[in-house]
Amino acid sequence: MEDHSAGEPSETLPDSSENTHFRVVTSFQEGLRLAKAGRPIEARKVFEEALRLEPENHYVLTGLGDVLRTLKDLNGSATCYRKVLRQDRSNLFALRGMGDTCRALRQFKRATRLWEIYLQYRPNDIFVITRVADALKMRGRHEEAEDHYHWVLKINSGDRHSLMGLADLYHKNGQDQKAITYYEKILKKSPGMINILTMVGNLYRRHGHYEKAEASYLRTLEIDDRNPFALYGLGEIARRRRDYPRAIAYWERILEKDQGTVNMLSRLGDAYRNTGDFASAESIFKRLLAKGYDSFPLMGLAKVRCLQGELDEVFELYDQLLQHEGEDVRFMGELGDLLVRSGRAEEALVLYRHALQRQIKNEKIRQMIQALIKKVNFES
């Protein structure tokens, strides 16, 4: 509901001695009071009664338009604003309200045009400037959106909506360092925003700044000690540091209240494998595969079987991968490397030759496999 009171355009209702007009003014004020009190249905009835007395009253029409927009009657809302704008194209309440209605209808281009007309009269209204910035971002006009967010920050350097808008814009455009800068500004004002803390942690982690990422995740856990995003991120950092027991500890905490994603569970299985707990790893991979095919738990199980010396089952699992994927340029090399590092170079060669037989038609992959065979022979 738009505020038609102090701080808005300076029009005032003309005094009138006529009883009808007095009743309209009284109804308008009552409608505003009800709307501000969160009673839009009652406010609607009051405004509609006032319009029966003065069907063209701009104040009542914009008040009703605001209430109808609150009630999600966007067509009715647009009709009210349109009636006003036909007679007064510079009516600020109607321009802003009609822009908001168009935004709700996802008519972002039209909304932008209406708000820009509004800003010709009130160029420092940060609420409307940010509306324009958001709409421009939705339309893919990122440079103009960026300019509008900065316009707001020149007026109010601490405006959280614009700081968030810029952070989100840079994040989506892959400008991670700029995104972090603006997310950090938001956190200075609101240090308890968990979603921002985890996003900052993820961005730091993506660029290998593990200590800063870890700090963000730990701050998150101070607020929510079971936050799955922070626990996952901390597990990933531990995994990168090859601290597999710690990674397991973080990820198992997620599973106390959440089923976990296939990605996280596959990594948890790999962490168990790296600690030598093959039984736990196998249990996780088999549980995932029982729900259907997925390449990561399939190859996770194959790696366990490599270390257990069950090469025949490795072949079977690898063949299942090829049946679903058609080809493989990654897992076969990982399996072979695992065998070589565990002192089973001859078994790695057997695996590569098996893969070579399965890739008869793909010469590029055959060349890759032959290169791996030469590498193992050379190093053996």
ABEGO torsion letter per residue (X at the ends): XBBABBGBBABBBBBBABAAAAAAAAAAAAAAAAAAAGBAAAAAAAAAAAAAABAABAAAAAAAAAAAAAAGBAAAAAAAAAAAAAABAABAAAAAAAAAAAAAAGBAAAAAAAAAAAAAABAABAAAAAAAAAAAAAAGBAAAAAAAAAAAAAABAABAAAAAAAAAAAAAAGBAAAAAAAAAAAAAABAABAAAAAAAAAAAAAAGBAAAAAAAAAAAAAABAABAAAAAAAAAAAAAAGBAAAAAAAAAAAAAABAEBAAAAAAAAAAAAAAGBAAAAAAAAAAAAAAEBBAAAAAAAAAAAAAAGBAAAAAAAAAAAAAAAGBBAAAAAAAAAAAAAAGBAAAAAAAAAAAAAABAABAAAAAAAAAAAAAAAAAX
